[in-house]
Amino acid sequence: MFDFARLDAAVLLTLRVCIAELRDADDSLAMVACGMVEDLTGFFVAGAGATWVAGLEGANAGKAELVWSPSEWPLFAKDPDDTAPGRVTRAIWALSGTHTIIDGTGQELEADAYAALRRQYENRIVRAIQQMQAGGELRDAAGNDVWIWLHSADDADPELDERSFAALQVIELARDFDDRFGAGGDRLLARISV
């Protein structure tokens, strides 16, 4: 059985520091995404403000390509007190056995155990975000919820964005997010435009 205490603490601290940095960079912060990759490393944190969304020109279909692609967003955050490869990466590597392969002290997890750990990693990030939501830490200056989700940065898990958004937002928003490149996206864009 895994001991997730170190990972949970690393995820929560990193999210708190990064979201505070994003909020400081843009007080209209409306969206945050945690970009995850398949190989169980730490995540990156990106953000976009309502002002940025409102400033996008062209048809909503063209805007959607930028708005729903966190790698295209203007803001990225990093904890300046964290050292490479990062506390989250070190914590997940300790659980996955990745570090033991790097330094030659052990073996990597079997495929099924690795897949189960990957899902636990995702769930633990979602739980940390839910804890922050419950504590009111994910609201903008006007008191509106900042939308946040996990993003499959390498498209290894095509349903990650939808699955995590649904776990973190109300049903109506999740339904529109599922159709974010269509009419649902138009409704969502209308909600966050200033």
N, C-alpha and C positions, 0 to 999 in steps of 0.2 A: 504494500500500500504506500502511496506517495504522501509525503508531508509537504503541503502546499503553502505553509505559513510564509516562507521566504518569498515565494512567487507572489502571493497575494499582497504582501507589504510592498514589494517592488512595483507591481502594477499600479496600486493605489497612489503611491508617492509620485510615480512618474506622470500619471494622469493629472494629478492635482497641480504639479509644477507646470506641466505643458499647457494645460487649459488656462491657468492664470497668465501665462506668457501670451497665449493667443488673445485673451481678453484685453490685456494691456496693449497689444498691438492694434486691436480694432474693437472699439467699444460697441460696434454694431454686430459683433460675432453672432452668427445665426446657426452655423453648422460646424461640426467637428467630426473627423473620421480618424479611426485608428487603423492604419494600414498594416495588414498582416501578410506574411509570406508563408509558403508551404513548409519551409525547412525549420520551423520552430526557432526562430530568432525573435528578438524584441520587435516591437512595433514602432512605426512612426506616427506622429500626431500632426494632422493638418487641419486648417480651419479656413472658413470663409465668412465674411460679414454680409449683412443685408445691403450695405452701401455698395459693395463689390457686385453683388447680384443685380442691383438696380442699375448699375452702370454698364452692364453688358448690353451690347447692341445687336440688333438683328432679330430674326424670328425665334420663338421659344424653342423650336427644334434645335437650332444652332446653339442656343444658350444651354440647353439640356446637356449637350456633349461636354461642356465645361463644368456646369454646376454639379453634375453627378459623377464627375471624375476627380476625386480628391488629389490626384497627382497634378492636376491643372490649377489647383487653388493657390491663392497668393500667399498664404501663411503656413509656415511650418514651425513647430516648436521642439525644443530640446532642453532637457534639464542641464544647465551649465555646470552643475556640481556632479553630474554623472560622468564616469570615465568609460571609454571604449573597452569592451564591446557593449557595455551598458548593464545596469543592474537587472533589468528584465531578462535580457539575453542570458546573462550568467545564471539566473535562477532557473530558467526553463532548460538550459543546457545541463544543469546539474541533475534535473529530473529525467531528461531524455537520454543521457549518456553521451551526448555529442561531445562534451568537453573531454570525456575520458578517451574518446577516439583521437581527438586532437593531440592530447598529451601522452597517448599510448598506455594509459592506466586501466583501460577497461573496454567493454563492448557496448555497442549501440543497442537500443531496445529492439525487440522483434517487431515486425510490421504491424500486427494487431495491437500490441501494447502502445506503439508509437501513435497509431491512429486514435486510440482511446485518450492518450495524453493530449494530443492535438485538440480534441473536442473539449477536454477538461480545461485546457488553456483558454480556449474561446469562452467557455462558460464562466470562467473566473474573471476574465476581463469584463464580460457583461455584468456580472455581479458587482464588481467594483464600480462600474458606471451607475448601476441601479442604486448603490449606496450613496453615491454622490448626488444623484437625482433626488433621492429621499431627503437628503440633507440640504437641499436647495442650492447646491454648488454649481448647477448647470442651468442658470438663468441669466438672461442679459440684463442690462441696466434697467429696463422697463419691467422686468419681472417675467418676461416670456421665456418659455423653455428653449434652450439651445438644442437643436436636433443633433444627435450623436449616434454613430453606428460603427461597426467594424467593416473594413473594406478589404476585399481580396486583391492585394496589390499586384500579384502575379497571375491573377485569374485562375488559380489552382482550385478554388472553391467558388464556382459561379453563383451559388445561392447564399454565400456568407452575408453579403450586403443586405439582401431582403430579410434573411432570417434574423440577423442582429437588429436591424431597424425595427422589425415587428416586436422583438423582445423588449425594446427600449422606448417605444412610442405607442400612442393610442391607436386603436384599430383603424379609425378613419384615415389617419396619416399613413399607416402601414399599407393600406389598400392603395392609396395614391402613389406611394413610393414604389410599389410593385409595377405600376404603370408610369414610372417617372420619365420615360422617354416618349410618352404619349400624352393623353389628356390629363392623367394624374399629375404629371410633371408640371403642366400648365397651372393646375390648382395649387400645387406646392409653391411654385415660383410666385404666384400671386400673394400667398401668405407671407413670404419673407421679403418681398420688395418693400422698400421704404418710400 
